[in-house]
Amino acid sequence: MRASTKNSGIFLATFFATTSPAGAADLQPQTAQAYERYIRLTQERVDSELAQGGGHSLWFERLSEPRRSTAQKQLLSGEIIVERLETLDDGKHIEVPGGIIHHWVGTAFVPLATLAQTVSFMKDYEHKVDYFKPDIVRSKVLRQEGDDYFVLLRFQKTKIVTTVIDTDQEISYHKIDSTHAWSRSRATRVQEVEDAGKTGEKLEPEGHDRGFLWRMNTYWRFEEKDGGTYVECQAISLTRDIPTGLGWMVGPFVTTVPKESLMFTLVSARDALIRQSPANLQK
């Protein structure tokens, strides 16, 4: 089974850790190895959760009471819930020399949406720009093999300066039953684009750029119930560490941009699905 998943690729743009034109940063082997270890442990946990109870347990459903009931009421009332997560190694924090791992989970409820409608929308990569701009400025299906997609996603983020990043994504979808499905995505290529959109635009070497994004994985779950469909995404990314002397400027982005970006993606997906609902299309 390919350990990849969803167009979640989208969430890419969301995890740019710095926005100042700091100098080039090299992705070191120990940094990449720490991230791969983090992903391996996370995936083991996700696989274990999917293997239990038919594989349809959402993040908020595993919360203890009364927090679980509160979260469900918030979702049904139209709120988006986003929380920071951390995967531990035998109870210990995983050190990432030279880099920072950003790990967030977000959940939205789409009233009246069916599972089939939701998954079909998520697979519509040729029109991602229509729904997720300005974060996504280019989306193209490179290849499709059944429920496995290979797509190009170009992300753009403006915070003081504008950063454009090209990614190739491996995305796979899996249907459990008529009301449950899940998906995973993995960025197989991440390159910062210099002079994007201009005649002389060029791609920076992988792992040798400003370090705004080096790695990206997403884990999605979909569950139809309560008169709609719940959409959940775990987004994990790797960026450079905060450059010495720039903590006052970069620090806030490390803690706020990933969350805000995931929130944007879930809100955009929910609103687009609501507009596509049969009730609204008939108006």
Summary of the structure (lengths in Angstrom):
residues: 283
radius of gyration: 18.4
end to end distance: 42.8
largest distance: 56.9
contacts: 966
relative contact order: 0.26
helix: 34%
strand: 36%
